[in-house]
Amino acid sequence: MLDEVLVVDDGSDDDSARVAEETAGVTLLRQPENGGKTKALAAGIAAARNPLIMLVDGDLVGLTAADITRLAVPVRSGRADISISLRGNAPRLWHWIGLDYISGERVFPRSLLPPLAALHGLPPFGFEVYLNARLVAQKARIAVVPWPDVKSPLKSDKRGVLAGIRADIAMLRDMFRTVAPWRLVRQILAMRRLRVRGD
């Protein structure tokens, strides 16, 4: 199912780069310094050789090969233009509306993206809402794929309570710098209308 696996090391201080380097079939891309999520994604997308792109956050717990396949199928089969995960521990509100609009796990054709130079002007956590705006403008068919057994650790669990709160605030600030808060609400409503079956 996957033609290539790229891991972007964005100046990490754990063993993830070493593990990636020692894993067969994985290409490791090292960023010279931590430039934030958007720059890391741009580097990975630029290096990818295939027309379909799959993005997966590196800190997920419980992820299986079956989850990866389920995320890819709606786009590979032509039922959707993009698929987005809905993880088991996503906020209850996201489950209630049936959409995690800032999910980091997505499959989409490269053609949905703007020129990569445009990504370099985005804030570190502006990528998802920026891409969402393009999805809405292009009326892309969005498949939401439930991942009930997959979890993304809270920032407070990874960094401690105060550092986690600061990181969450920084992420919200980046999102609001990319798309105004009132436009985010409209974006979410529009994305819900564009949903197609993900299973």
C-alpha positions as CSV (number, residue, x, y, z in Angstrom):
1,M,0.0,0.0,0.0
2,L,2.8,2.5,0.9
3,D,5.4,3.1,-1.8
4,E,7.7,5.1,0.4
5,V,8.0,6.1,4.1
6,L,9.6,9.4,5.0
7,V,10.4,10.5,8.5
8,V,11.2,14.1,9.1
9,D,13.4,14.7,12.2
10,D,12.6,18.3,13.1
11,G,15.5,18.8,15.6
12,S,14.1,16.1,18.0
13,D,15.9,15.3,21.2
14,D,14.7,11.7,21.6
15,D,15.6,8.5,19.9
16,S,13.1,8.8,17.1
17,A,15.7,9.7,14.4
18,R,17.9,6.8,15.4
19,V,15.0,4.4,15.3
20,A,13.9,5.7,11.8
21,E,17.5,5.4,10.5
22,E,17.7,1.8,11.6
23,T,14.3,0.8,10.2
24,A,14.4,-0.8,6.8
25,G,12.5,1.0,4.0
26,V,12.4,4.3,5.9
27,T,14.1,7.5,4.5
28,L,15.1,9.9,7.3
29,L,15.1,13.6,6.5
30,R,17.0,15.7,9.1
31,Q,16.1,19.4,9.6
32,P,19.1,21.4,10.7
33,E,17.0,22.9,13.5
34,N,13.5,22.8,14.9
35,G,11.4,24.9,12.4
36,G,8.0,23.8,13.5
37,K,5.4,21.3,12.1
38,T,4.6,23.2,8.9
39,K,8.2,23.4,7.8
40,A,8.7,19.7,8.6
41,L,5.7,18.8,6.6
42,A,6.8,21.0,3.7
43,A,10.2,19.2,3.7
44,G,8.6,15.8,3.7
45,I,6.1,16.7,0.9
46,A,8.9,18.2,-1.2
47,A,10.9,15.0,-0.9
48,A,8.0,12.6,-1.6
49,R,8.0,11.1,-5.1
50,N,4.4,10.0,-5.4
51,P,1.2,11.8,-6.4
52,L,-0.7,10.7,-3.2
53,I,0.5,12.0,0.1
54,M,-0.2,10.5,3.5
55,L,0.6,12.5,6.6
56,V,0.8,10.8,10.0
57,D,1.8,12.4,13.3
58,G,4.9,10.7,14.9
59,D,3.6,10.3,18.4
60,L,0.4,8.2,17.9
61,V,-0.3,5.3,20.2
62,G,-2.1,2.1,19.0
63,L,-1.6,2.8,15.3
64,T,-1.8,-0.4,13.2
65,A,-1.3,-1.3,9.5
66,A,-5.0,-1.7,9.2
67,D,-5.6,1.9,10.3
68,I,-3.2,3.1,7.7
69,T,-5.0,1.1,5.0
70,R,-8.4,2.3,6.1
71,L,-7.2,5.9,5.9
72,A,-5.9,5.4,2.3
73,V,-8.8,3.4,0.9
74,P,-11.3,6.3,0.4
75,V,-8.9,8.3,-1.7
76,R,-7.3,5.3,-3.5
77,S,-10.8,4.0,-4.5
78,G,-11.9,7.4,-5.8
79,R,-14.7,7.8,-3.2
80,A,-13.1,10.9,-1.7
81,D,-10.6,13.6,-2.6
82,I,-9.1,13.6,0.9
83,S,-9.4,11.4,4.0
84,I,-8.9,12.6,7.6
85,S,-8.7,10.5,10.7
86,L,-10.9,10.8,13.8
87,R,-8.8,9.3,16.6
88,G,-10.3,7.6,19.6
89,N,-9.2,10.3,22.1
90,A,-10.1,13.3,19.9
91,P,-12.2,15.8,21.9
92,R,-15.8,14.8,22.4
93,L,-16.9,17.8,20.4
94,W,-15.0,16.5,17.4
95,H,-16.8,13.1,17.7
96,W,-20.1,14.8,18.1
97,I,-19.7,16.8,14.9
98,G,-18.1,13.9,13.2
99,L,-14.9,15.7,12.2
100,D,-11.5,16.4,13.6
101,Y,-10.7,19.5,11.5
102,I,-7.1,19.7,12.8
103,S,-6.2,16.0,12.6
104,G,-2.7,15.5,11.4
105,E,-3.5,12.2,9.7
106,R,-4.6,12.8,6.1
107,V,-4.4,11.3,2.6
108,F,-4.7,13.5,-0.4
109,P,-3.3,14.1,-3.9
110,R,-0.4,16.5,-4.2
111,S,-2.6,18.5,-6.6
112,L,-4.7,19.7,-3.6
113,L,-1.7,21.6,-2.3
114,P,-0.5,25.1,-3.3
115,P,3.1,25.6,-4.5
116,L,5.3,24.5,-1.6
117,A,6.7,28.0,-1.3
118,A,3.3,29.1,0.1
119,L,3.7,26.7,3.0
120,H,6.9,28.3,4.2
121,G,5.0,31.5,5.0
122,L,2.6,29.7,7.4
123,P,3.0,29.6,11.2
124,P,4.3,26.3,12.7
125,F,0.7,25.0,13.4
126,G,-1.1,26.6,10.5
127,F,-0.9,23.8,7.9
128,E,-4.2,21.9,8.7
129,V,-6.5,24.9,8.7
130,Y,-4.7,26.3,5.7
131,L,-5.3,23.1,3.8
132,N,-8.9,23.0,5.1
133,A,-9.5,26.4,3.5
134,R,-8.3,25.0,0.1
135,L,-10.5,21.9,0.6
136,V,-13.6,24.1,1.1
137,A,-12.7,26.4,-1.8
138,Q,-12.3,23.4,-4.1
139,K,-15.4,21.6,-2.7
140,A,-13.3,18.5,-2.1
141,R,-15.0,15.3,-1.0
142,I,-13.9,14.6,2.6
143,A,-13.9,11.1,4.1
144,V,-13.7,11.0,7.9
145,V,-12.1,7.7,8.9
146,P,-12.7,6.6,12.6
147,W,-9.6,5.4,14.4
148,P,-11.2,4.3,17.7
149,D,-8.1,2.5,19.1
150,V,-5.6,5.2,18.1
151,K,-4.6,8.0,20.5
152,S,-2.6,11.1,20.3
153,P,-0.9,11.9,23.6
154,L,-1.9,15.3,25.2
155,K,0.8,17.9,25.1
156,S,0.6,18.1,29.0
157,D,1.4,14.4,29.2
158,K,4.5,14.8,27.0
159,R,5.8,18.1,28.3
160,G,4.3,18.7,31.7
161,V,1.2,20.7,32.6
162,L,2.5,24.2,32.3
163,A,4.5,23.5,29.1
164,G,1.6,21.7,27.7
165,I,-0.7,24.6,28.3
166,R,1.8,27.0,26.7
167,A,2.1,24.7,23.7
168,D,-1.7,24.5,23.2
169,I,-2.0,28.3,23.4
170,A,0.8,28.6,20.8
171,M,-1.0,26.2,18.5
172,L,-4.3,28.1,18.8
173,R,-2.4,31.4,18.1
174,D,-0.9,29.9,15.0
175,M,-4.3,28.6,13.8
176,F,-5.9,32.0,14.4
177,R,-3.0,33.8,12.6
178,T,-3.7,31.5,9.6
179,V,-7.5,31.6,9.7
180,A,-9.6,34.1,11.8
181,P,-11.7,32.4,14.5
182,W,-15.0,33.2,13.0
183,R,-13.8,31.8,9.7
184,L,-12.8,28.6,11.4
185,V,-16.4,28.0,12.5
186,R,-17.5,28.5,8.9
187,Q,-14.7,26.2,7.7
188,I,-15.8,23.4,10.0
189,L,-19.5,23.7,9.0
190,A,-18.4,23.7,5.3
191,M,-16.2,20.6,5.8
192,R,-19.1,18.8,7.4
193,R,-21.2,19.4,4.4
194,L,-18.5,18.1,2.1
195,R,-18.2,14.7,4.0
196,V,-18.7,11.5,2.2
197,R,-18.7,7.9,3.7
198,G,-15.2,7.0,4.9
199,D,-15.8,3.3,5.5
